[in-house]
Amino acid sequence: AGSFTVGSDFDFRNKALLDFYSRYRKDSKRLTYIDKSYESAEPTDFFIVHNLQPGYAPQGVLVLKSGRYRLLQQYPFAGLSGWNWYLYQHENLQRVSTQPAS
């Protein structure tokens, strides 16, 4: 399987979790996190949005400087602390045909 890029709306929080959990995966070198992708015109394959509010309804399409991203998957949290993750895929970058393996 090929490599892919990921950006997010909050580098500190989201990158820290991806870095932490990727050490438990044999294929972790496939993922490249792009800092400050939310400000960049350079697209990433995937973009993560996080939200702390219960009941938040994510947008189906996210429009950034780097293009349009479609909502691919939602990852809700359980408990009193944490946040929901919303995984978007760039419309024009289909190098990865399906979502990353979990």
Biopython code that builds the backbone (N, CA, C, O; Angstrom):
import numpy as np
from Bio.PDB.StructureBuilder import StructureBuilder

atoms = [
    (1, "ALA", "N", (0.842, -1.185, 0.000)),
    (1, "ALA", "CA", (0.000, 0.000, 0.000)),
    (1, "ALA", "C", (0.876, 1.234, 0.000)),
    (1, "ALA", "O", (1.980, 1.221, 0.546)),
    (2, "GLY", "N", (0.381, 2.312, -0.619)),
    (2, "GLY", "CA", (1.163, 3.525, -0.778)),
    (2, "GLY", "C", (1.143, 4.433, 0.429)),
    (2, "GLY", "O", (0.457, 4.171, 1.416)),
    (3, "SER", "N", (1.909, 5.508, 0.333)),
    (3, "SER", "CA", (1.966, 6.483, 1.413)),
    (3, "SER", "C", (0.874, 7.533, 1.211)),
    (3, "SER", "O", (0.298, 7.642, 0.129)),
    (4, "PHE", "N", (0.598, 8.297, 2.257)),
    (4, "PHE", "CA", (-0.405, 9.349, 2.182)),
    (4, "PHE", "C", (-0.058, 10.449, 3.169)),
    (4, "PHE", "O", (0.668, 10.231, 4.139)),
    (5, "THR", "N", (-0.596, 11.650, 2.903)),
    (5, "THR", "CA", (-0.369, 12.807, 3.759)),
    (5, "THR", "C", (-1.627, 13.137, 4.535)),
    (5, "THR", "O", (-2.745, 12.915, 4.069)),
    (6, "VAL", "N", (-1.420, 13.674, 5.735)),
    (6, "VAL", "CA", (-2.526, 14.049, 6.621)),
    (6, "VAL", "C", (-2.238, 15.425, 7.194)),
    (6, "VAL", "O", (-1.120, 15.710, 7.622)),
    (7, "GLY", "N", (-3.247, 16.268, 7.198)),
    (7, "GLY", "CA", (-3.189, 17.556, 7.860)),
    (7, "GLY", "C", (-4.346, 17.643, 8.831)),
    (7, "GLY", "O", (-5.202, 16.759, 8.872)),
    (8, "SER", "N", (-4.371, 18.717, 9.618)),
    (8, "SER", "CA", (-5.488, 18.871, 10.548)),
    (8, "SER", "C", (-5.683, 20.320, 10.939)),
    (8, "SER", "O", (-4.882, 21.191, 10.601)),
    (9, "ASP", "N", (-6.758, 20.555, 11.654)),
    (9, "ASP", "CA", (-7.097, 21.905, 12.097)),
    (9, "ASP", "C", (-6.369, 22.308, 13.381)),
    (9, "ASP", "O", (-6.466, 23.461, 13.802)),
    (10, "PHE", "N", (-5.643, 21.380, 14.008)),
    (10, "PHE", "CA", (-4.954, 21.718, 15.264)),
    (10, "PHE", "C", (-3.734, 20.799, 15.396)),
    (10, "PHE", "O", (-3.842, 19.666, 15.865)),
    (11, "ASP", "N", (-2.583, 21.307, 14.974)),
    (11, "ASP", "CA", (-1.372, 20.485, 14.920)),
    (11, "ASP", "C", (-0.980, 19.888, 16.269)),
    (11, "ASP", "O", (-0.676, 18.698, 16.350)),
    (12, "PHE", "N", (-0.984, 20.682, 17.305)),
    (12, "PHE", "CA", (-0.488, 20.211, 18.597)),
    (12, "PHE", "C", (-1.257, 18.975, 19.080)),
    (12, "PHE", "O", (-0.654, 17.961, 19.431)),
    (13, "ARG", "N", (-2.557, 19.066, 19.095)),
    (13, "ARG", "CA", (-3.391, 17.996, 19.636)),
    (13, "ARG", "C", (-3.438, 16.782, 18.698)),
    (13, "ARG", "O", (-3.188, 15.653, 19.120)),
    (14, "ASN", "N", (-3.753, 17.021, 17.454)),
    (14, "ASN", "CA", (-3.969, 15.914, 16.517)),
    (14, "ASN", "C", (-2.670, 15.215, 16.125)),
    (14, "ASN", "O", (-2.626, 13.987, 16.055)),
    (15, "LYS", "N", (-1.624, 15.976, 15.872)),
    (15, "LYS", "CA", (-0.343, 15.373, 15.509)),
    (15, "LYS", "C", (0.202, 14.546, 16.669)),
    (15, "LYS", "O", (0.776, 13.479, 16.454)),
    (16, "ALA", "N", (0.030, 15.025, 17.878)),
    (16, "ALA", "CA", (0.521, 14.292, 19.053)),
    (16, "ALA", "C", (-0.128, 12.907, 19.138)),
    (16, "ALA", "O", (0.556, 11.919, 19.407)),
    (17, "LEU", "N", (-1.418, 12.832, 18.916)),
    (17, "LEU", "CA", (-2.097, 11.529, 18.966)),
    (17, "LEU", "C", (-1.670, 10.619, 17.822)),
    (17, "LEU", "O", (-1.440, 9.428, 18.031)),
    (18, "LEU", "N", (-1.562, 11.162, 16.626)),
    (18, "LEU", "CA", (-1.123, 10.351, 15.494)),
    (18, "LEU", "C", (0.299, 9.834, 15.718)),
    (18, "LEU", "O", (0.592, 8.670, 15.442)),
    (19, "ASP", "N", (1.178, 10.698, 16.218)),
    (19, "ASP", "CA", (2.557, 10.279, 16.515)),
    (19, "ASP", "C", (2.580, 9.186, 17.577)),
    (19, "ASP", "O", (3.300, 8.196, 17.442)),
    (20, "PHE", "N", (1.798, 9.365, 18.622)),
    (20, "PHE", "CA", (1.784, 8.398, 19.712)),
    (20, "PHE", "C", (1.308, 7.025, 19.241)),
    (20, "PHE", "O", (1.978, 6.019, 19.472)),
    (21, "TYR", "N", (0.156, 6.987, 18.585)),
    (21, "TYR", "CA", (-0.419, 5.694, 18.198)),
    (21, "TYR", "C", (0.268, 5.055, 17.003)),
    (21, "TYR", "O", (0.190, 3.838, 16.835)),
    (22, "SER", "N", (0.932, 5.834, 16.176)),
    (22, "SER", "CA", (1.584, 5.251, 15.005)),
    (22, "SER", "C", (2.735, 4.331, 15.391)),
    (22, "SER", "O", (3.105, 3.449, 14.616)),
    (23, "ARG", "N", (3.301, 4.521, 16.566)),
    (23, "ARG", "CA", (4.413, 3.650, 16.986)),
    (23, "ARG", "C", (3.968, 2.199, 17.185)),
    (23, "ARG", "O", (4.806, 1.298, 17.238)),
    (24, "TYR", "N", (2.677, 1.971, 17.295)),
    (24, "TYR", "CA", (2.151, 0.623, 17.480)),
    (24, "TYR", "C", (1.770, -0.051, 16.167)),
    (24, "TYR", "O", (1.273, -1.178, 16.162)),
    (25, "ARG", "N", (2.001, 0.634, 15.064)),
    (25, "ARG", "CA", (1.643, 0.085, 13.756)),
    (25, "ARG", "C", (2.901, -0.214, 12.950)),
    (25, "ARG", "O", (3.846, 0.576, 12.931)),
    (26, "LYS", "N", (2.898, -1.351, 12.294)),
    (26, "LYS", "CA", (4.040, -1.730, 11.461)),
    (26, "LYS", "C", (4.142, -0.854, 10.218)),
    (26, "LYS", "O", (5.234, -0.648, 9.688)),
    (27, "ASP", "N", (3.012, -0.341, 9.755)),
    (27, "ASP", "CA", (2.993, 0.457, 8.534)),
    (27, "ASP", "C", (2.968, 1.964, 8.792)),
    (27, "ASP", "O", (2.527, 2.724, 7.930)),
    (28, "SER", "N", (3.427, 2.406, 9.953)),
    (28, "SER", "CA", (3.331, 3.812, 10.332)),
    (28, "SER", "C", (4.111, 4.747, 9.409)),
    (28, "SER", "O", (3.799, 5.936, 9.352)),
    (29, "LYS", "N", (5.091, 4.260, 8.701)),
    (29, "LYS", "CA", (5.889, 5.109, 7.801)),
    (29, "LYS", "C", (5.092, 5.541, 6.568)),
    (29, "LYS", "O", (5.533, 6.418, 5.827)),
    (30, "ARG", "N", (3.926, 4.937, 6.344)),
    (30, "ARG", "CA", (3.071, 5.348, 5.225)),
    (30, "ARG", "C", (2.489, 6.742, 5.441)),
    (30, "ARG", "O", (2.244, 7.465, 4.475)),
    (31, "LEU", "N", (2.266, 7.126, 6.697)),
    (31, "LEU", "CA", (1.614, 8.387, 7.036)),
    (31, "LEU", "C", (2.653, 9.487, 7.204)),
    (31, "LEU", "O", (3.621, 9.337, 7.950)),
    (32, "THR", "N", (2.436, 10.599, 6.496)),
    (32, "THR", "CA", (3.252, 11.800, 6.685)),
    (32, "THR", "C", (2.325, 12.922, 7.130)),
    (32, "THR", "O", (1.401, 13.300, 6.411)),
    (33, "TYR", "N", (2.582, 13.451, 8.327)),
    (33, "TYR", "CA", (1.767, 14.552, 8.839)),
    (33, "TYR", "C", (2.361, 15.865, 8.333)),
    (33, "TYR", "O", (3.573, 16.070, 8.401)),
    (34, "ILE", "N", (1.505, 16.751, 7.828)),
    (34, "ILE", "CA", (1.932, 18.040, 7.289)),
    (34, "ILE", "C", (1.505, 19.146, 8.258)),
    (34, "ILE", "O", (0.314, 19.417, 8.414)),
    (35, "ASP", "N", (2.484, 19.779, 8.907)),
    (35, "ASP", "CA", (2.200, 20.872, 9.835)),
    (35, "ASP", "C", (1.598, 22.070, 9.100)),
    (35, "ASP", "O", (1.940, 22.353, 7.952)),
    (36, "LYS", "N", (0.705, 22.757, 9.783)),
    (36, "LYS", "CA", (0.062, 23.984, 9.300)),
    (36, "LYS", "C", (-0.618, 23.817, 7.945)),
    (36, "LYS", "O", (-0.691, 24.766, 7.163)),
    (37, "SER", "N", (-1.109, 22.625, 7.668)),
    (37, "SER", "CA", (-1.795, 22.390, 6.393)),
    (37, "SER", "C", (-3.085, 23.197, 6.291)),
    (37, "SER", "O", (-3.557, 23.465, 5.186)),
    (38, "TYR", "N", (-3.659, 23.587, 7.423)),
    (38, "TYR", "CA", (-4.881, 24.384, 7.418)),
    (38, "TYR", "C", (-4.648, 25.774, 6.843)),
    (38, "TYR", "O", (-5.605, 26.441, 6.449)),
    (39, "GLU", "N", (-3.392, 26.228, 6.786)),
    (39, "GLU", "CA", (-3.054, 27.536, 6.224)),
    (39, "GLU", "C", (-2.489, 27.432, 4.813)),
    (39, "GLU", "O", (-2.322, 28.451, 4.142)),
    (40, "SER", "N", (-2.194, 26.231, 4.355)),
    (40, "SER", "CA", (-1.458, 26.023, 3.120)),
    (40, "SER", "C", (-2.362, 25.829, 1.909)),
    (40, "SER", "O", (-3.486, 25.343, 2.025)),
    (41, "ALA", "N", (-1.850, 26.217, 0.752)),
    (41, "ALA", "CA", (-2.543, 25.954, -0.511)),
    (41, "ALA", "C", (-2.165, 24.579, -1.053)),
    (41, "ALA", "O", (-2.759, 24.109, -2.023)),
    (42, "GLU", "N", (-1.181, 23.936, -0.431)),
    (42, "GLU", "CA", (-0.746, 22.595, -0.842)),
    (42, "GLU", "C", (-1.673, 21.561, -0.215)),
    (42, "GLU", "O", (-1.762, 21.486, 1.011)),
    (43, "PRO", "N", (-2.361, 20.767, -1.020)),
    (43, "PRO", "CA", (-3.324, 19.812, -0.466)),
    (43, "PRO", "C", (-2.677, 18.609, 0.216)),
    (43, "PRO", "O", (-1.552, 18.226, -0.101)),
    (44, "THR", "N", (-3.405, 18.031, 1.147)),
    (44, "THR", "CA", (-3.029, 16.749, 1.749)),
    (44, "THR", "C", (-4.078, 15.731, 1.304)),
    (44, "THR", "O", (-5.177, 16.105, 0.897)),
    (45, "ASP", "N", (-3.736, 14.448, 1.382)),
    (45, "ASP", "CA", (-4.686, 13.409, 1.002)),
    (45, "ASP", "C", (-5.889, 13.394, 1.949)),
    (45, "ASP", "O", (-7.036, 13.244, 1.528)),
    (46, "PHE", "N", (-5.592, 13.554, 3.227)),
    (46, "PHE", "CA", (-6.624, 13.526, 4.256)),
    (46, "PHE", "C", (-6.472, 14.744, 5.159)),
    (46, "PHE", "O", (-5.379, 15.292, 5.305)),
    (47, "PHE", "N", (-7.584, 15.159, 5.762)),
    (47, "PHE", "CA", (-7.578, 16.292, 6.681)),
    (47, "PHE", "C", (-8.469, 15.935, 7.863)),
    (47, "PHE", "O", (-9.603, 15.491, 7.680)),
    (48, "ILE", "N", (-7.956, 16.129, 9.074)),
    (48, "ILE", "CA", (-8.701, 15.817, 10.300)),
    (48, "ILE", "C", (-9.192, 17.109, 10.934)),
    (48, "ILE", "O", (-8.431, 18.059, 11.118)),
    (49, "VAL", "N", (-10.466, 17.126, 11.262)),
    (49, "VAL", "CA", (-11.074, 18.218, 12.025)),
    (49, "VAL", "C", (-11.458, 17.641, 13.375)),
    (49, "VAL", "O", (-11.993, 16.535, 13.451)),
    (50, "HIS", "N", (-11.190, 18.378, 14.431)),
    (50, "HIS", "CA", (-11.597, 17.904, 15.747)),
    (50, "HIS", "C", (-12.588, 18.890, 16.353)),
    (50, "HIS", "O", (-12.598, 20.071, 16.005)),
    (51, "ASN", "N", (-13.426, 18.387, 17.268)),
    (51, "ASN", "CA", (-14.403, 19.232, 17.926)),
    (51, "ASN", "C", (-14.687, 18.679, 19.305)),
    (51, "ASN", "O", (-14.813, 17.469, 19.493)),
    (52, "LEU", "N", (-14.786, 19.583, 20.271)),
    (52, "LEU", "CA", (-15.002, 19.210, 21.666)),
    (52, "LEU", "C", (-16.476, 19.211, 22.073)),
    (52, "LEU", "O", (-16.807, 18.770, 23.173)),
    (53, "GLN", "N", (-17.362, 19.697, 21.208)),
    (53, "GLN", "CA", (-18.765, 19.870, 21.576)),
    (53, "GLN", "C", (-19.590, 18.621, 21.291)),
    (53, "GLN", "O", (-19.608, 18.139, 20.158)),
    (54, "PRO", "N", (-20.275, 18.090, 22.305)),
    (54, "PRO", "CA", (-21.177, 16.957, 22.064)),
    (54, "PRO", "C", (-22.293, 17.370, 21.099)),
    (54, "PRO", "O", (-22.798, 18.490, 21.177)),
    (55, "GLY", "N", (-22.668, 16.487, 20.210)),
    (55, "GLY", "CA", (-23.742, 16.773, 19.276)),
    (55, "GLY", "C", (-23.359, 17.615, 18.081)),
    (55, "GLY", "O", (-24.224, 17.999, 17.294)),
    (56, "TYR", "N", (-22.078, 17.910, 17.929)),
    (56, "TYR", "CA", (-21.609, 18.701, 16.791)),
    (56, "TYR", "C", (-21.894, 17.961, 15.486)),
    (56, "TYR", "O", (-21.627, 16.764, 15.381)),
    (57, "ALA", "N", (-22.428, 18.661, 14.501)),
    (57, "ALA", "CA", (-22.702, 18.074, 13.186)),
    (57, "ALA", "C", (-21.645, 18.580, 12.203)),
    (57, "ALA", "O", (-21.650, 19.762, 11.861)),
    (58, "PRO", "N", (-20.747, 17.722, 11.745)),
    (58, "PRO", "CA", (-19.685, 18.173, 10.845)),
    (58, "PRO", "C", (-20.216, 18.509, 9.460)),
    (58, "PRO", "O", (-21.262, 18.012, 9.043)),
    (59, "GLN", "N", (-19.487, 19.351, 8.760)),
    (59, "GLN", "CA", (-19.832, 19.681, 7.381)),
    (59, "GLN", "C", (-19.535, 18.471, 6.493)),
    (59, "GLN", "O", (-18.558, 17.757, 6.718)),
    (60, "GLY", "N", (-20.365, 18.247, 5.502)),
    (60, "GLY", "CA", (-20.129, 17.164, 4.556)),
    (60, "GLY", "C", (-18.968, 17.458, 3.624)),
    (60, "GLY", "O", (-18.263, 16.552, 3.180)),
    (61, "VAL", "N", (-18.778, 18.747, 3.333)),
    (61, "VAL", "CA", (-17.671, 19.192, 2.485)),
    (61, "VAL", "C", (-16.950, 20.315, 3.211)),
    (61, "VAL", "O", (-17.573, 21.244, 3.725)),
    (62, "LEU", "N", (-15.655, 20.215, 3.246)),
    (62, "LEU", "CA", (-14.799, 21.207, 3.882)),
    (62, "LEU", "C", (-14.031, 21.917, 2.775)),
    (62, "LEU", "O", (-13.387, 21.265, 1.954)),
    (63, "VAL", "N", (-14.092, 23.250, 2.744)),
    (63, "VAL", "CA", (-13.389, 24.008, 1.716)),
    (63, "VAL", "C", (-12.241, 24.770, 2.376)),
    (63, "VAL", "O", (-12.454, 25.622, 3.238)),
    (64, "LEU", "N", (-11.016, 24.442, 1.949)),
    (64, "LEU", "CA", (-9.812, 25.088, 2.461)),
    (64, "LEU", "C", (-9.054, 25.728, 1.307)),
    (64, "LEU", "O", (-9.437, 25.560, 0.149)),
    (65, "LYS", "N", (-7.987, 26.457, 1.605)),
    (65, "LYS", "CA", (-7.143, 27.032, 0.557)),
    (65, "LYS", "C", (-6.619, 25.948, -0.378)),
    (65, "LYS", "O", (-6.385, 26.198, -1.560)),
    (66, "SER", "N", (-6.438, 24.752, 0.157)),
    (66, "SER", "CA", (-5.866, 23.639, -0.607)),
    (66, "SER", "C", (-6.900, 22.857, -1.411)),
    (66, "SER", "O", (-6.547, 21.913, -2.116)),
    (67, "GLY", "N", (-8.177, 23.239, -1.313)),
    (67, "GLY", "CA", (-9.202, 22.567, -2.098)),
    (67, "GLY", "C", (-10.365, 22.074, -1.261)),
    (67, "GLY", "O", (-10.557, 22.483, -0.116)),
    (68, "ARG", "N", (-11.132, 21.186, -1.864)),
    (68, "ARG", "CA", (-12.342, 20.650, -1.243)),
    (68, "ARG", "C", (-12.061, 19.243, -0.705)),
    (68, "ARG", "O", (-11.426, 18.416, -1.358)),
    (69, "TYR", "N", (-12.557, 19.009, 0.502)),
    (69, "TYR", "CA", (-12.413, 17.715, 1.166)),
    (69, "TYR", "C", (-13.806, 17.201, 1.500)),
    (69, "TYR", "O", (-14.662, 17.960, 1.955)),
    (70, "ARG", "N", (-14.030, 15.923, 1.276)),
    (70, "ARG", "CA", (-15.326, 15.293, 1.596)),
    (70, "ARG", "C", (-15.199, 14.462, 2.872)),
    (70, "ARG", "O", (-14.209, 13.761, 3.082)),
    (71, "LEU", "N", (-16.225, 14.561, 3.716)),
    (71, "LEU", "CA", (-16.257, 13.792, 4.957)),
    (71, "LEU", "C", (-16.246, 12.306, 4.629)),
    (71, "LEU", "O", (-17.081, 11.823, 3.865)),
    (72, "LEU", "N", (-15.299, 11.591, 5.211)),
    (72, "LEU", "CA", (-15.139, 10.166, 4.954)),
    (72, "LEU", "C", (-15.592, 9.330, 6.145)),
    (72, "LEU", "O", (-16.242, 8.299, 5.974)),
    (73, "GLN", "N", (-15.245, 9.781, 7.364)),
    (73, "GLN", "CA", (-15.542, 8.987, 8.560)),
    (73, "GLN", "C", (-15.596, 9.895, 9.787)),
    (73, "GLN", "O", (-14.919, 10.921, 9.844)),
    (74, "GLN", "N", (-16.414, 9.502, 10.770)),
    (74, "GLN", "CA", (-16.474, 10.201, 12.058)),
    (74, "GLN", "C", (-15.972, 9.261, 13.137)),
    (74, "GLN", "O", (-16.296, 8.073, 13.139)),
    (75, "TYR", "N", (-15.182, 9.797, 14.053)),
    (75, "TYR", "CA", (-14.650, 9.013, 15.171)),
    (75, "TYR", "C", (-15.017, 9.720, 16.467)),
    (75, "TYR", "O", (-14.285, 10.604, 16.913)),
    (76, "PRO", "N", (-16.148, 9.345, 17.084)),
    (76, "PRO", "CA", (-16.582, 9.996, 18.328)),
    (76, "PRO", "C", (-15.779, 9.511, 19.529)),
    (76, "PRO", "O", (-15.228, 8.410, 19.526)),
    (77, "PHE", "N", (-15.726, 10.351, 20.548)),
    (77, "PHE", "CA", (-15.069, 9.961, 21.790)),
    (77, "PHE", "C", (-16.128, 9.544, 22.792)),
    (77, "PHE", "O", (-17.313, 9.840, 22.638)),
    (78, "ALA", "N", (-15.676, 8.860, 23.807)),
    (78, "ALA", "CA", (-16.570, 8.470, 24.900)),
    (78, "ALA", "C", (-15.959, 8.997, 26.190)),
    (78, "ALA", "O", (-14.738, 9.048, 26.333)),
    (79, "GLY", "N", (-16.795, 9.379, 27.104)),
    (79, "GLY", "CA", (-16.288, 9.846, 28.385)),
    (79, "GLY", "C", (-16.460, 11.337, 28.563)),
    (79, "GLY", "O", (-17.121, 12.005, 27.769)),
    (80, "LEU", "N", (-15.855, 11.845, 29.617)),
    (80, "LEU", "CA", (-16.021, 13.249, 29.974)),
    (80, "LEU", "C", (-15.001, 14.165, 29.319)),
    (80, "LEU", "O", (-15.236, 15.369, 29.216)),
    (81, "SER", "N", (-13.892, 13.632, 28.880)),
    (81, "SER", "CA", (-12.896, 14.473, 28.225)),
    (81, "SER", "C", (-12.519, 13.844, 26.895)),
    (81, "SER", "O", (-12.654, 12.635, 26.708)),
    (82, "GLY", "N", (-12.061, 14.644, 26.006)),
    (82, "GLY", "CA", (-11.688, 14.171, 24.688)),
    (82, "GLY", "C", (-12.401, 14.976, 23.621)),
    (82, "GLY", "O", (-13.005, 16.012, 23.898)),
    (83, "TRP", "N", (-12.319, 14.484, 22.402)),
    (83, "TRP", "CA", (-12.934, 15.190, 21.298)),
    (83, "TRP", "C", (-13.285, 14.214, 20.192)),
    (83, "TRP", "O", (-12.783, 13.091, 20.142)),
    (84, "ASN", "N", (-14.159, 14.669, 19.305)),
    (84, "ASN", "CA", (-14.521, 13.891, 18.121)),
    (84, "ASN", "C", (-13.539, 14.238, 17.008)),
    (84, "ASN", "O", (-13.069, 15.371, 16.899)),
    (85, "TRP", "N", (-13.241, 13.235, 16.187)),
    (85, "TRP", "CA", (-12.431, 13.443, 14.990)),
    (85, "TRP", "C", (-13.313, 13.236, 13.776)),
    (85, "TRP", "O", (-14.161, 12.344, 13.755)),
    (86, "TYR", "N", (-13.109, 14.060, 12.771)),
    (86, "TYR", "CA", (-13.817, 13.948, 11.501)),
    (86, "TYR", "C", (-12.759, 13.851, 10.414)),
    (86, "TYR", "O", (-11.968, 14.774, 10.224)),
    (87, "LEU", "N", (-12.748, 12.742, 9.710)),
    (87, "LEU", "CA", (-11.744, 12.483, 8.687)),
    (87, "LEU", "C", (-12.308, 12.839, 7.316)),
    (87, "LEU", "O", (-13.337, 12.314, 6.892)),
    (88, "TYR", "N", (-11.610, 13.742, 6.636)),
    (88, "TYR", "CA", (-11.990, 14.184, 5.305)),
    (88, "TYR", "C", (-10.934, 13.715, 4.301)),
    (88, "TYR", "O", (-9.759, 13.574, 4.643)),
    (89, "GLN", "N", (-11.367, 13.476, 3.060)),
    (89, "GLN", "CA", (-10.450, 13.108, 1.992)),
    (89, "GLN", "C", (-10.533, 14.170, 0.896)),
    (89, "GLN", "O", (-11.621, 14.615, 0.531)),
    (90, "HIS", "N", (-9.369, 14.570, 0.378)),
    (90, "HIS", "CA", (-9.328, 15.582, -0.677)),
    (90, "HIS", "C", (-10.006, 15.042, -1.931)),
    (90, "HIS", "O", (-9.762, 13.903, -2.330)),
    (91, "GLU", "N", (-10.846, 15.845, -2.543)),
    (91, "GLU", "CA", (-11.597, 15.408, -3.722)),
    (91, "GLU", "C", (-10.718, 15.074, -4.921)),
    (91, "GLU", "O", (-11.039, 14.164, -5.686)),
    (92, "ASN", "N", (-9.620, 15.792, -5.096)),
    (92, "ASN", "CA", (-8.788, 15.617, -6.287)),
    (92, "ASN", "C", (-7.567, 14.739, -6.066)),
    (92, "ASN", "O", (-6.828, 14.465, -7.011)),
    (93, "LEU", "N", (-7.346, 14.302, -4.857)),
    (93, "LEU", "CA", (-6.179, 13.469, -4.571)),
    (93, "LEU", "C", (-6.652, 12.092, -4.145)),
    (93, "LEU", "O", (-6.894, 11.852, -2.962)),
    (94, "GLN", "N", (-6.780, 11.223, -5.068)),
    (94, "GLN", "CA", (-7.299, 9.877, -4.774)),
    (94, "GLN", "C", (-6.196, 8.844, -4.824)),
    (94, "GLN", "O", (-6.426, 7.716, -5.259)),
    (95, "ARG", "N", (-4.985, 9.213, -4.380)),
    (95, "ARG", "CA", (-3.868, 8.264, -4.367)),
    (95, "ARG", "C", (-4.192, 7.089, -3.463)),
    (95, "ARG", "O", (-3.769, 5.963, -3.726)),
    (96, "VAL", "N", (-4.938, 7.345, -2.405)),
    (96, "VAL", "CA", (-5.393, 6.279, -1.510)),
    (96, "VAL", "C", (-6.860, 6.061, -1.813)),
    (96, "VAL", "O", (-7.679, 6.944, -1.560)),
    (97, "SER", "N", (-7.204, 4.918, -2.344)),
    (97, "SER", "CA", (-8.564, 4.709, -2.823)),
    (97, "SER", "C", (-9.565, 4.456, -1.699)),
    (97, "SER", "O", (-10.761, 4.671, -1.890)),
    (98, "THR", "N", (-9.108, 4.008, -0.540)),
    (98, "THR", "CA", (-9.993, 3.795, 0.591)),
    (98, "THR", "C", (-9.379, 4.441, 1.809)),
    (98, "THR", "O", (-8.238, 4.903, 1.775)),
    (99, "GLN", "N", (-10.142, 4.472, 2.886)),
    (99, "GLN", "CA", (-9.630, 5.089, 4.102)),
    (99, "GLN", "C", (-8.457, 4.293, 4.639)),
    (99, "GLN", "O", (-8.350, 3.095, 4.375)),
    (100, "PRO", "N", (-7.566, 4.944, 5.396)),
    (100, "PRO", "CA", (-6.425, 4.221, 5.970)),
    (100, "PRO", "C", (-6.903, 3.076, 6.860)),
    (100, "PRO", "O", (-7.936, 3.177, 7.521)),
    (101, "ALA", "N", (-6.159, 2.023, 6.865)),
    (101, "ALA", "CA", (-6.509, 0.858, 7.702)),
    (101, "ALA", "C", (-6.444, 1.251, 9.166)),
    (101, "ALA", "O", (-5.587, 2.039, 9.565)),
    (102, "SER", "N", (-7.337, 0.711, 9.955)),
    (102, "SER", "CA", (-7.333, 1.020, 11.394)),
    (102, "SER", "C", (-6.574, -0.018, 12.171)),
    (102, "SER", "O", (-6.467, 0.081, 13.393)),
]
sb = StructureBuilder()
sb.init_structure("model")
sb.init_model(0)
sb.init_chain("A")
sb.init_seg("    ")
for serial, (resi, resn, name, xyz) in enumerate(atoms, 1):
    if name == "N":
        sb.init_residue(resn, " ", resi, " ")
    sb.init_atom(name, np.array(xyz, "f"), 0.0, 1.0, " ", f" {name:<3s}", serial, name[0])
structure = sb.get_structure()
